[in-house]
Amino acid sequence: MPADIHVFRCLEDNIGVLIHDPATGACASVDAPEEAAVANALDEKGWKLSHILVTHRHADHVQGIPGLKARFNCRVVAPRKAASEVPGIDQSAGEGDRVAVGDLSAEVWDTPGHCRDHIAYWFSAEKAVFAGDTIFTLGCGRVMESTMDEMWRSLERFAALPDDTRVYSGHDYVLSNAKFALAADPDNAALKSRAEEAKRAAEQGRFLVPSTIGEEKATNPFLRAGEPALARSVDKAGAPPNEVFAALREWKNRFR
Protein backbone atom coordinates (compact mmCIF):
# COMPACT_ATOMS: atom_id res chain seq x y z
CA MET A 1 0.00 0.00 0.00
CA PRO A 2 1.65 3.28 -1.08
CA ALA A 3 2.42 6.02 1.40
CA ASP A 4 0.30 9.15 1.68
CA ILE A 5 2.46 12.30 1.53
CA HIS A 6 1.11 15.73 2.44
CA VAL A 7 2.95 19.04 2.00
CA PHE A 8 2.08 22.37 3.61
CA ARG A 9 3.66 25.70 4.47
CA CYS A 10 5.36 26.44 7.78
CA LEU A 11 6.76 29.73 9.07
CA GLU A 12 7.41 32.11 6.16
CA ASP A 13 8.93 29.86 3.52
CA ASN A 14 9.56 26.46 5.12
CA ILE A 15 7.86 23.42 3.66
CA GLY A 16 6.32 20.92 6.07
CA VAL A 17 5.91 17.30 4.98
CA LEU A 18 4.00 14.41 6.52
CA ILE A 19 4.54 10.85 5.28
CA HIS A 20 1.84 8.42 6.40
CA ASP A 21 1.78 4.63 6.22
CA PRO A 22 -1.86 3.64 5.66
CA ALA A 23 -1.14 0.01 6.54
CA THR A 24 -0.04 0.74 10.11
CA GLY A 25 -1.15 4.31 10.79
CA ALA A 26 2.43 5.43 11.47
CA CYS A 27 3.14 9.00 10.38
CA ALA A 28 6.38 10.99 10.25
CA SER A 29 6.95 14.72 10.00
CA VAL A 30 10.08 15.53 8.04
CA ASP A 31 11.65 18.17 10.29
CA ALA A 32 9.52 20.22 12.67
CA PRO A 33 9.68 23.85 11.60
CA GLU A 34 6.57 24.95 13.50
CA GLU A 35 4.54 23.03 16.07
CA ALA A 36 1.17 24.61 15.25
CA ALA A 37 1.48 24.14 11.48
CA VAL A 38 2.42 20.47 11.84
CA ALA A 39 -0.35 19.83 14.37
CA ASN A 40 -2.91 21.53 12.14
CA ALA A 41 -1.83 19.45 9.16
CA LEU A 42 -2.18 16.28 11.23
CA ASP A 43 -5.67 17.33 12.31
CA GLU A 44 -6.62 18.08 8.72
CA LYS A 45 -5.55 14.62 7.58
CA GLY A 46 -6.72 12.74 10.66
CA TRP A 47 -3.26 11.29 11.28
CA LYS A 48 -1.31 10.80 14.53
CA LEU A 49 2.37 11.67 14.65
CA SER A 50 4.65 8.72 15.43
CA HIS A 51 8.03 10.03 14.17
CA ILE A 52 9.96 13.18 13.37
CA LEU A 53 12.73 12.68 10.80
CA VAL A 54 15.23 15.53 11.17
CA THR A 55 17.42 16.49 8.21
CA HIS A 56 19.68 18.94 10.07
CA ARG A 57 19.98 20.88 13.29
CA HIS A 58 19.12 24.43 12.17
CA ALA A 59 16.48 26.09 14.34
CA ASP A 60 13.88 26.49 11.60
CA HIS A 61 13.89 22.70 11.19
CA VAL A 62 13.85 21.57 14.83
CA GLN A 63 12.15 24.26 16.91
CA GLY A 64 8.77 22.49 16.82
CA ILE A 65 10.13 19.25 18.24
CA PRO A 66 9.58 19.84 22.00
CA GLY A 67 5.91 20.78 21.60
CA LEU A 68 5.15 17.99 19.14
CA LYS A 69 6.89 15.39 21.28
CA ALA A 70 4.90 16.54 24.31
CA ARG A 71 1.65 16.24 22.33
CA PHE A 72 2.27 12.96 20.55
CA ASN A 73 5.11 11.16 22.36
CA CYS A 74 6.66 10.66 18.92
CA ARG A 75 10.09 9.22 18.15
CA VAL A 76 12.72 11.74 17.02
CA VAL A 77 15.34 10.57 14.52
CA ALA A 78 18.15 13.04 13.90
CA PRO A 79 21.61 13.23 12.32
CA ARG A 80 24.29 11.43 14.30
CA LYS A 81 26.64 14.36 13.73
CA ALA A 82 24.18 16.65 15.53
CA ALA A 83 22.96 14.24 18.20
CA SER A 84 23.81 16.61 21.05
CA GLU A 85 22.18 19.61 19.33
CA VAL A 86 18.70 18.35 18.42
CA PRO A 87 16.10 18.45 21.22
CA GLY A 88 14.34 15.26 22.27
CA ILE A 89 16.40 12.90 20.12
CA ASP A 90 15.60 9.18 20.46
CA GLN A 91 17.62 7.74 17.59
CA SER A 92 20.65 9.03 15.72
CA ALA A 93 21.18 8.14 12.08
CA GLY A 94 23.81 8.52 9.39
CA GLU A 95 25.09 7.15 6.12
CA GLY A 96 23.79 3.65 5.32
CA ASP A 97 21.35 3.39 8.23
CA ARG A 98 17.72 2.52 7.65
CA VAL A 99 14.77 4.18 9.35
CA ALA A 100 11.30 2.63 9.54
CA VAL A 101 8.00 4.49 9.69
CA GLY A 102 5.52 1.67 10.14
CA ASP A 103 6.07 -0.58 7.15
CA LEU A 104 7.79 2.20 5.18
CA SER A 105 11.57 2.13 5.05
CA ALA A 106 14.11 4.85 4.25
CA GLU A 107 17.82 4.72 3.57
CA VAL A 108 19.74 7.52 5.26
CA TRP A 109 22.33 9.47 3.29
CA ASP A 110 24.94 11.85 4.65
CA THR A 111 24.54 14.95 2.45
CA PRO A 112 26.99 17.55 3.79
CA GLY A 113 27.20 20.93 2.13
CA HIS A 114 24.55 23.20 3.59
CA CYS A 115 25.87 22.15 7.00
CA ARG A 116 28.16 19.47 8.38
CA ASP A 117 25.40 17.27 9.86
CA HIS A 118 22.89 17.26 6.99
CA ILE A 119 21.22 13.97 6.07
CA ALA A 120 18.51 12.96 3.59
CA TYR A 121 15.92 10.17 3.67
CA TRP A 122 15.49 8.07 0.51
CA PHE A 123 12.26 6.02 0.47
CA SER A 124 13.07 3.93 -2.60
CA ALA A 125 9.79 1.99 -2.68
CA GLU A 126 7.93 5.31 -2.68
CA LYS A 127 10.34 6.92 -5.17
CA ALA A 128 10.53 9.86 -2.76
CA VAL A 129 13.56 11.59 -1.29
CA PHE A 130 13.35 14.08 1.56
CA ALA A 131 16.23 16.43 0.89
CA GLY A 132 15.97 19.16 3.51
CA ASP A 133 18.09 22.15 2.50
CA THR A 134 20.45 20.34 0.13
CA ILE A 135 18.39 20.69 -3.05
CA PHE A 136 15.46 22.99 -3.73
CA THR A 137 13.16 23.37 -6.71
CA LEU A 138 15.44 25.18 -9.21
CA GLY A 139 18.15 25.66 -6.59
CA CYS A 140 20.32 24.31 -3.81
CA GLY A 141 21.19 25.28 -0.26
CA ARG A 142 23.82 27.82 0.64
CA VAL A 143 27.14 26.13 1.45
CA MET A 144 27.76 27.10 5.07
CA GLU A 145 29.97 24.63 6.94
CA SER A 146 31.23 22.18 4.35
CA THR A 147 33.19 22.59 1.13
CA MET A 148 31.82 23.29 -2.31
CA ASP A 149 33.10 19.88 -3.41
CA GLU A 150 31.17 18.17 -0.62
CA MET A 151 27.99 19.92 -1.66
CA TRP A 152 28.57 19.00 -5.30
CA ARG A 153 29.03 15.34 -4.36
CA SER A 154 25.78 15.45 -2.38
CA LEU A 155 23.94 16.92 -5.36
CA GLU A 156 25.42 14.27 -7.66
CA ARG A 157 23.80 11.60 -5.49
CA PHE A 158 20.40 13.15 -6.00
CA ALA A 159 21.00 13.52 -9.74
CA ALA A 160 21.73 9.79 -9.98
CA LEU A 161 18.25 8.84 -8.71
CA PRO A 162 15.55 7.82 -11.23
CA ASP A 163 14.05 10.76 -13.10
CA ASP A 164 10.58 10.11 -11.64
CA THR A 165 11.82 10.36 -8.05
CA ARG A 166 9.85 13.01 -6.16
CA VAL A 167 12.04 15.55 -4.35
CA TYR A 168 10.68 17.08 -1.14
CA SER A 169 12.79 20.04 -0.09
CA GLY A 170 12.73 22.14 3.05
CA HIS A 171 11.93 25.60 1.65
CA ASP A 172 9.96 27.31 -1.09
CA TYR A 173 12.48 29.64 -2.74
CA VAL A 174 11.31 28.89 -6.25
CA LEU A 175 10.70 32.45 -7.51
CA SER A 176 14.13 33.75 -6.45
CA ASN A 177 15.71 30.51 -7.65
CA ALA A 178 14.00 30.88 -11.02
CA LYS A 179 15.30 34.43 -11.40
CA PHE A 180 18.87 33.27 -10.87
CA ALA A 181 18.44 30.14 -13.01
CA LEU A 182 17.25 32.25 -15.94
CA ALA A 183 20.26 34.53 -15.58
CA ALA A 184 22.62 31.56 -15.62
CA ASP A 185 20.83 29.47 -18.27
CA PRO A 186 18.81 31.96 -20.39
CA ASP A 187 18.38 29.78 -23.48
CA ASN A 188 16.86 26.81 -21.61
CA ALA A 189 13.30 26.40 -22.92
CA ALA A 190 12.34 23.90 -20.21
CA LEU A 191 13.53 26.37 -17.57
CA LYS A 192 11.50 29.21 -19.07
CA SER A 193 8.40 27.02 -18.93
CA ARG A 194 9.14 25.99 -15.35
CA ALA A 195 9.64 29.61 -14.29
CA GLU A 196 6.25 30.52 -15.74
CA GLU A 197 4.71 27.57 -13.92
CA ALA A 198 6.29 28.83 -10.68
CA LYS A 199 4.73 32.27 -11.16
CA ARG A 200 1.28 30.76 -11.77
CA ALA A 201 1.65 28.55 -8.71
CA ALA A 202 2.58 31.50 -6.50
CA GLU A 203 -0.41 33.49 -7.77
CA GLN A 204 -2.64 30.55 -6.85
CA GLY A 205 -1.07 30.07 -3.41
CA ARG A 206 0.72 26.84 -4.42
CA PHE A 207 4.37 25.87 -4.43
CA LEU A 208 6.35 23.48 -6.63
CA VAL A 209 7.20 20.90 -3.98
CA PRO A 210 7.59 18.10 -4.73
CA SER A 211 9.62 18.47 -7.86
CA THR A 212 11.14 15.48 -9.65
CA ILE A 213 14.73 14.60 -10.34
CA GLY A 214 13.99 14.69 -14.07
CA GLU A 215 12.60 18.23 -13.81
CA GLU A 216 15.59 19.36 -11.74
CA LYS A 217 18.13 17.85 -14.16
CA ALA A 218 16.43 19.74 -16.99
CA THR A 219 16.07 23.11 -15.23
CA ASN A 220 18.14 23.44 -12.04
CA PRO A 221 21.44 25.19 -12.86
CA PHE A 222 23.25 23.52 -9.98
CA LEU A 223 22.46 20.03 -11.28
CA ARG A 224 23.43 21.20 -14.79
CA ALA A 225 26.99 22.24 -13.90
CA GLY A 226 28.28 19.70 -16.41
CA GLU A 227 26.49 21.42 -19.28
CA PRO A 228 28.67 23.66 -21.53
CA ALA A 229 26.12 26.50 -21.39
CA LEU A 230 26.39 26.72 -17.62
CA ALA A 231 30.19 26.59 -17.74
CA ARG A 232 30.20 29.49 -20.20
CA SER A 233 27.87 31.50 -17.97
CA VAL A 234 30.55 31.62 -15.25
CA ASP A 235 33.55 31.88 -17.62
CA LYS A 236 34.54 28.28 -16.87
CA ALA A 237 34.36 26.70 -20.34
CA GLY A 238 36.06 23.31 -20.23
CA ALA A 239 36.29 23.25 -16.42
CA PRO A 240 35.12 20.18 -14.48
CA PRO A 241 31.54 20.30 -13.15
CA ASN A 242 32.56 20.74 -9.51
CA GLU A 243 34.40 23.96 -10.39
CA VAL A 244 31.44 25.20 -12.43
CA PHE A 245 29.12 24.39 -9.53
CA ALA A 246 31.29 26.35 -7.09
CA ALA A 247 31.30 29.36 -9.40
CA LEU A 248 27.53 29.17 -9.83
CA ARG A 249 26.96 28.93 -6.09
CA GLU A 250 29.26 31.89 -5.42
CA TRP A 251 27.39 33.89 -8.06
CA LYS A 252 24.06 32.96 -6.48
CA ASN A 253 25.36 34.15 -3.09
CA ARG A 254 25.83 37.64 -4.59
CA PHE A 255 22.78 37.61 -6.86
CA ARG A 256 19.92 40.04 -6.27
Backbone torsions as a table, in degrees:
resi	resn	phi	psi	omega
1	MET	NA	122.5	-175.3
2	PRO	-68.7	153.7	178.3
3	ALA	-69.8	151.7	168.6
4	ASP	-97.6	129.3	-179.4
5	ILE	-124.5	128.5	-176.6
6	HIS	-124.6	129.7	178.5
7	VAL	-114.2	149.1	-176.6
8	PHE	-159.7	164.0	-178.8
9	ARG	-88.2	143.1	172.8
10	CYS	-128.6	152.4	178.4
11	LEU	50.0	-139.4	-178.6
12	GLU	-88.5	-46.4	-176.4
13	ASP	-139.6	12.1	173.7
14	ASN	-74.7	151.3	174.4
15	ILE	-108.6	123.5	172.6
16	GLY	-92.6	146.6	179.6
17	VAL	-138.6	131.9	170.5
18	LEU	-113.5	134.7	174.1
19	ILE	-121.3	121.2	-169.7
20	HIS	-118.4	132.8	176.7
21	ASP	-96.7	106.0	-176.9
22	PRO	-66.4	-21.7	-179.0
23	ALA	-71.0	-34.7	-175.1
24	THR	-117.4	-15.1	-175.7
25	GLY	86.0	-4.9	178.5
26	ALA	-64.6	147.1	-177.6
27	CYS	-148.4	129.9	179.2
28	ALA	-114.2	141.0	166.1
29	SER	-96.7	128.6	174.9
30	VAL	-85.2	110.7	-170.7
31	ASP	64.5	173.1	-179.2
32	ALA	-142.6	72.8	-175.3
33	PRO	-66.0	-31.9	-171.8
34	GLU	-155.8	117.5	-176.5
35	GLU	-55.2	-50.2	-174.4
36	ALA	-63.2	-43.1	-178.5
37	ALA	-63.7	-42.0	178.9
38	VAL	-66.1	-44.8	-179.8
39	ALA	-62.9	-39.9	178.1
40	ASN	-65.3	-39.0	178.0
41	ALA	-65.3	-39.5	176.7
42	LEU	-62.4	-43.7	178.2
43	ASP	-62.0	-42.1	-179.8
44	GLU	-59.8	-40.6	-177.1
45	LYS	-88.4	-15.5	-176.5
46	GLY	75.2	29.9	-178.7
47	TRP	-107.3	156.3	176.2
48	LYS	-114.0	132.5	-175.2
49	LEU	-74.8	124.4	176.9
50	SER	-111.2	-23.5	-175.7
51	HIS	-143.4	152.5	163.4
52	ILE	-123.3	123.7	179.7
53	LEU	-104.9	107.6	-174.2
54	VAL	-90.6	132.2	177.8
55	THR	-90.0	-32.4	177.9
56	HIS	-166.4	168.6	-165.3
57	ARG	-84.6	-4.1	-174.6
58	HIS	-59.7	145.0	-169.6
59	ALA	-55.9	-39.3	-176.9
60	ASP	-73.4	3.6	175.0
61	HIS	-116.5	-11.5	-175.7
62	VAL	-127.6	-6.9	-170.8
63	GLN	-68.3	-18.9	177.3
64	GLY	-84.9	-4.7	-174.2
65	ILE	-61.1	-51.7	-174.9
66	PRO	-55.8	-45.1	-179.5
67	GLY	-67.1	-41.0	179.5
68	LEU	-67.8	-37.9	179.0
69	LYS	-67.3	-37.8	177.7
70	ALA	-65.1	-36.6	-179.8
71	ARG	-73.0	-43.4	-166.2
72	PHE	-115.7	-7.6	-175.9
73	ASN	51.9	44.4	-176.0
74	CYS	-84.8	163.5	-178.6
75	ARG	-93.1	128.0	-177.0
76	VAL	-103.2	119.5	176.4
77	VAL	-108.2	129.3	-174.5
78	ALA	-143.1	162.8	-178.0
79	PRO	-59.3	134.8	178.6
80	ARG	-57.8	-36.0	-177.4
81	LYS	-72.0	-9.2	177.9
82	ALA	-125.3	24.8	-172.5
83	ALA	-59.2	-31.2	-178.8
84	SER	-87.0	-2.4	-173.0
85	GLU	-116.4	-2.3	179.2
86	VAL	-106.6	126.2	-177.6
87	PRO	-69.0	141.8	171.0
88	GLY	70.7	20.9	-175.1
89	ILE	-65.7	136.1	176.0
90	ASP	-110.8	-28.5	-175.5
91	GLN	-146.0	129.6	174.5
92	SER	-98.1	151.4	-175.3
93	ALA	-145.6	150.5	178.0
94	GLY	-155.5	-170.3	-173.9
95	GLU	-44.6	124.4	174.4
96	GLY	87.5	-10.4	176.3
97	ASP	-71.9	161.3	173.3
98	ARG	-120.5	143.6	180.0
99	VAL	-125.1	131.3	180.0
100	ALA	-105.5	137.7	169.9
101	VAL	-123.5	95.3	-169.3
102	GLY	62.4	-126.6	178.6
103	ASP	-89.7	-1.0	178.1
104	LEU	-84.5	145.6	-175.7
105	SER	-135.1	133.5	179.8
106	ALA	-121.2	141.7	168.7
107	GLU	-89.8	137.0	179.8
108	VAL	-95.4	134.0	175.2
109	TRP	-115.8	137.6	163.9
110	ASP	-77.5	123.9	-179.1
111	THR	-129.6	64.9	-179.8
112	PRO	-65.3	157.0	180.0
113	GLY	151.1	-69.4	175.9
114	HIS	-62.5	-40.8	172.5
115	CYS	-154.5	166.5	-171.6
116	ARG	-66.6	-28.7	-172.0
117	ASP	-99.4	3.7	-170.3
118	HIS	-62.4	136.0	172.4
119	ILE	-130.7	162.9	175.4
120	ALA	-128.9	158.8	-178.3
121	TYR	-119.5	116.5	-176.5
122	TRP	-107.4	105.7	176.0
123	PHE	-92.4	89.7	-171.0
124	SER	-64.8	-39.1	-179.1
125	ALA	-64.8	-27.0	179.5
126	GLU	-92.4	-6.7	-172.8
127	LYS	49.8	50.3	-178.2
128	ALA	-138.1	132.1	176.6
129	VAL	-123.5	134.1	-178.7
130	PHE	-105.4	106.0	-161.2
131	ALA	-102.4	-4.0	179.4
132	GLY	57.7	-128.2	-177.0
133	ASP	-106.6	23.9	176.3
134	THR	-82.9	-50.7	179.2
135	ILE	-127.6	138.7	175.3
136	PHE	-119.8	165.9	171.0
137	THR	-60.4	117.3	-178.5
138	LEU	66.8	16.4	-178.8
139	GLY	-159.9	-169.8	174.9
140	CYS	-148.6	166.6	-178.8
141	GLY	-71.3	155.6	173.8
142	ARG	-67.2	137.7	179.2
143	VAL	-82.8	113.7	-169.4
144	MET	-114.1	-41.7	-174.0
145	GLU	-124.8	-12.2	-178.1
146	SER	-109.9	-174.0	178.5
147	THR	-93.8	162.0	175.0
148	MET	-59.8	-38.6	179.8
149	ASP	-63.9	-38.5	177.6
150	GLU	-63.6	-43.4	178.4
151	MET	-63.1	-42.7	179.1
152	TRP	-60.4	-43.2	178.5
153	ARG	-63.3	-37.1	176.6
154	SER	-63.6	-44.3	179.5
155	LEU	-65.1	-35.5	177.7
156	GLU	-60.5	-34.8	179.2
157	ARG	-64.2	-43.1	177.3
158	PHE	-63.4	-43.3	-177.8
159	ALA	-62.0	-24.6	-179.1
160	ALA	-81.3	-8.1	178.3
161	LEU	-72.1	160.4	177.8
162	PRO	-57.1	146.6	-175.4
163	ASP	-59.5	-27.9	-178.0
164	ASP	-88.9	8.0	175.4
165	THR	-65.0	130.9	176.4
166	ARG	-83.8	135.0	-177.0
167	VAL	-111.8	115.3	178.1
168	TYR	-104.5	112.2	-177.8
169	SER	-105.2	170.3	-169.3
170	GLY	-90.1	-8.8	-178.4
171	HIS	-143.9	156.6	171.8
172	ASP	-106.0	93.9	176.4
173	TYR	-114.2	23.2	-163.5
174	VAL	-64.3	-35.4	-177.6
175	LEU	-68.9	-44.7	177.2
176	SER	-68.8	-35.6	176.4
177	ASN	-64.2	-40.0	-179.7
178	ALA	-64.6	-39.1	179.4
179	LYS	-60.8	-45.0	178.1
180	PHE	-67.7	-44.7	-177.8
181	ALA	-57.6	-40.5	179.1
182	LEU	-67.6	-32.0	175.9
183	ALA	-68.8	-36.5	-177.0
184	ALA	-83.2	-27.7	-171.2
185	ASP	-137.6	58.7	-166.8
186	PRO	-68.9	-18.4	-177.5
187	ASP	-97.3	11.1	-175.8
188	ASN	-86.4	106.3	-176.6
189	ALA	-64.8	-39.5	179.2
190	ALA	-63.0	-38.4	178.0
191	LEU	-65.6	-42.9	178.6
192	LYS	-59.0	-41.8	178.7
193	SER	-65.5	-41.4	179.8
194	ARG	-66.0	-38.7	178.3
195	ALA	-64.1	-39.6	177.1
196	GLU	-65.8	-39.5	177.2
197	GLU	-62.0	-39.7	178.7
198	ALA	-62.5	-41.3	178.1
199	LYS	-62.6	-45.7	179.4
200	ARG	-61.9	-41.7	-179.9
201	ALA	-61.4	-44.3	-179.6
202	ALA	-62.8	-40.2	178.9
203	GLU	-63.8	-28.6	-179.2
204	GLN	-95.3	3.9	179.8
205	GLY	77.1	20.4	178.1
206	ARG	-106.3	171.8	173.4
207	PHE	-140.4	156.9	-173.0
208	LEU	-93.2	56.7	171.6
209	VAL	-128.8	122.5	8.0
210	PRO	-81.7	157.0	164.3
211	SER	-99.6	-172.9	171.4
212	THR	-126.5	157.6	177.7
213	ILE	-59.2	-40.4	178.7
214	GLY	-60.1	-43.9	178.2
215	GLU	-63.5	-40.9	-178.8
216	GLU	-68.3	-39.2	178.6
217	LYS	-64.7	-28.2	-179.9
218	ALA	-84.4	-23.1	-168.2
219	THR	-132.0	-19.2	-175.3
220	ASN	-85.4	116.2	-175.2
221	PRO	-60.9	-29.0	-177.1
222	PHE	-74.7	-27.1	173.2
223	LEU	-84.7	-9.0	-177.0
224	ARG	-106.1	21.5	-176.5
225	ALA	-64.9	-15.4	175.8
226	GLY	-86.1	-3.5	-179.0
227	GLU	-83.9	135.6	-179.0
228	PRO	-55.3	-36.2	-178.1
229	ALA	-62.9	-38.2	179.3
230	LEU	-72.0	-37.3	176.6
231	ALA	-61.9	-42.6	179.5
232	ARG	-64.6	-32.5	-176.4
233	SER	-66.9	-19.9	178.4
234	VAL	-117.4	21.7	178.7
235	ASP	55.9	42.3	-179.2
236	LYS	-125.3	33.6	-179.1
237	ALA	-54.7	128.1	179.6
238	GLY	85.3	-5.9	-179.5
239	ALA	-77.6	155.2	177.0
240	PRO	-66.8	155.1	-175.0
241	PRO	-56.9	-35.4	-178.8
242	ASN	-64.1	-34.6	176.9
243	GLU	-71.4	-38.6	177.0
244	VAL	-64.4	-43.9	177.7
245	PHE	-57.0	-47.8	-178.5
246	ALA	-59.1	-41.4	179.2
247	ALA	-66.7	-39.4	177.1
248	LEU	-63.7	-44.3	-178.5
249	ARG	-65.5	-39.7	177.4
250	GLU	-64.9	-38.8	175.8
251	TRP	-62.8	-45.5	-179.9
252	LYS	-61.1	-35.4	179.0
253	ASN	-60.2	-30.0	-177.2
254	ARG	-97.4	-9.2	-168.9
255	PHE	-75.1	137.9	176.7
256	ARG	-130.9	NA	NA
